[in-house]
Amino acid sequence: MEREPENGEPAEIKIIKEAYEKAFMFVNKGLNTDELGQKEEAKNYYKQGIGHLLRGISIAAAEPGHTGPAWEAARQMQQKMKETLQNVRTRLEILEKGLATSLRNDLQDVPKLYPE
């Protein structure tokens, strides 16, 4: 599966990067609409973000031949994606149960959506 595009970056790394960027774009949109009280729209954005997070973490970045700074960066992105996935799922579960009134009130009880 490892193909080398023109820039020398393996296709798997490119997929991880694209999934990372798209996931965080949707999570940000979800956060913004969530803060505005638009819960249904926020849930849709969160679900799209989760799809991209799952795609990004499904790529095997820890294979024996996957060494070097680009692969290390990809593994770090995947770790952030895993942490974010847990937090977004928690938030989505709260929204789907109808327990949330506003994100600002809920932030005290919910882990941060982005890892520190």
C-alpha positions as CSV (number, residue, x, y, z in Angstrom):
1,M,0.0,0.0,0.0
2,E,3.0,2.3,0.5
3,R,3.2,4.5,-2.6
4,E,5.6,7.4,-2.9
5,P,4.0,10.6,-4.4
6,E,6.2,13.1,-6.2
7,N,7.2,14.9,-2.9
8,G,8.5,11.6,-1.5
9,E,5.9,11.4,1.2
10,P,4.3,8.0,1.6
11,A,0.6,7.9,0.7
12,E,-0.3,6.7,4.2
13,I,1.2,9.8,5.8
14,K,-0.7,12.0,3.3
15,I,-4.0,10.2,4.2
16,I,-3.3,10.7,7.9
17,K,-2.6,14.4,7.4
18,E,-5.7,15.0,5.3
19,A,-7.9,13.1,7.8
20,Y,-6.3,15.1,10.6
21,E,-7.0,18.5,8.9
22,K,-10.6,17.5,7.9
23,A,-11.4,16.1,11.3
24,F,-10.3,19.2,13.2
25,M,-12.1,21.4,10.7
26,F,-15.4,19.5,11.4
27,V,-14.7,19.4,15.2
28,N,-14.1,23.2,15.1
29,K,-17.4,23.7,13.2
30,G,-19.1,21.5,15.7
31,L,-17.7,23.5,18.7
32,N,-18.7,26.8,17.1
33,T,-22.3,25.7,16.4
34,D,-22.5,23.9,19.8
35,E,-21.6,27.2,21.5
36,L,-24.3,28.9,19.5
37,G,-26.8,26.4,20.9
38,Q,-27.4,24.8,17.5
39,K,-27.2,21.2,18.9
40,E,-28.5,19.3,15.8
41,E,-26.0,21.0,13.5
42,A,-23.2,20.5,16.0
43,K,-24.0,16.8,16.2
44,N,-23.7,16.5,12.4
45,Y,-20.4,18.2,12.4
46,Y,-19.1,16.1,15.3
47,K,-20.2,12.9,13.5
48,Q,-18.3,14.0,10.3
49,G,-15.3,14.8,12.4
50,I,-15.4,11.4,14.0
51,G,-15.5,9.8,10.5
52,H,-12.3,11.6,9.6
53,L,-10.7,10.8,13.0
54,L,-11.4,7.1,12.5
55,R,-10.0,7.2,9.0
56,G,-6.8,8.8,10.2
57,I,-6.2,6.5,13.1
58,S,-7.0,3.4,10.9
59,I,-3.7,3.8,9.0
60,A,-0.9,1.6,10.5
61,A,1.9,4.1,11.3
62,A,3.8,1.9,13.7
63,E,5.0,-0.6,11.2
64,P,8.7,-1.6,11.4
65,G,9.6,0.2,8.2
66,H,7.8,3.4,9.2
67,T,10.7,5.4,10.6
68,G,11.9,8.9,10.4
69,P,10.6,12.4,11.3
70,A,7.6,12.2,8.9
71,W,6.3,9.0,10.5
72,E,7.0,10.2,14.0
73,A,4.9,13.3,13.2
74,A,2.1,11.1,11.7
75,R,2.1,9.0,14.9
76,Q,1.8,12.1,17.0
77,M,-1.1,13.3,14.9
78,Q,-2.8,9.9,15.4
79,Q,-2.3,10.2,19.1
80,K,-4.0,13.6,19.1
81,M,-6.8,12.2,16.9
82,K,-7.4,9.3,19.4
83,E,-7.6,11.6,22.3
84,T,-9.9,14.0,20.4
85,L,-12.1,11.1,19.3
86,Q,-12.7,10.1,22.9
87,N,-13.7,13.6,23.8
88,V,-15.9,14.3,20.8
89,R,-17.7,11.0,21.4
90,T,-18.3,12.0,25.0
91,R,-19.7,15.4,23.9
92,L,-21.8,13.8,21.2
93,E,-23.2,11.3,23.7
94,I,-24.2,14.2,26.0
95,L,-25.9,16.0,23.1
96,E,-27.7,12.9,21.9
97,K,-29.1,12.2,25.4
98,G,-30.4,15.7,25.5
99,L,-28.6,16.4,28.7
100,A,-26.9,19.6,27.5
101,T,-28.2,23.1,27.9
102,S,-25.2,25.0,26.6
103,L,-21.6,24.2,25.9
104,R,-20.3,26.8,28.2
105,N,-22.2,25.3,31.2
106,D,-21.2,21.8,30.2
107,L,-17.5,22.5,29.7
108,Q,-16.8,22.1,33.4
109,D,-18.0,18.5,33.3
110,V,-16.6,17.4,29.9
111,P,-13.0,16.8,29.1
112,K,-11.4,19.2,26.7
113,L,-12.1,18.3,23.0
114,Y,-8.5,19.0,22.1
115,P,-5.6,17.4,23.9
116,E,-3.2,19.8,25.5
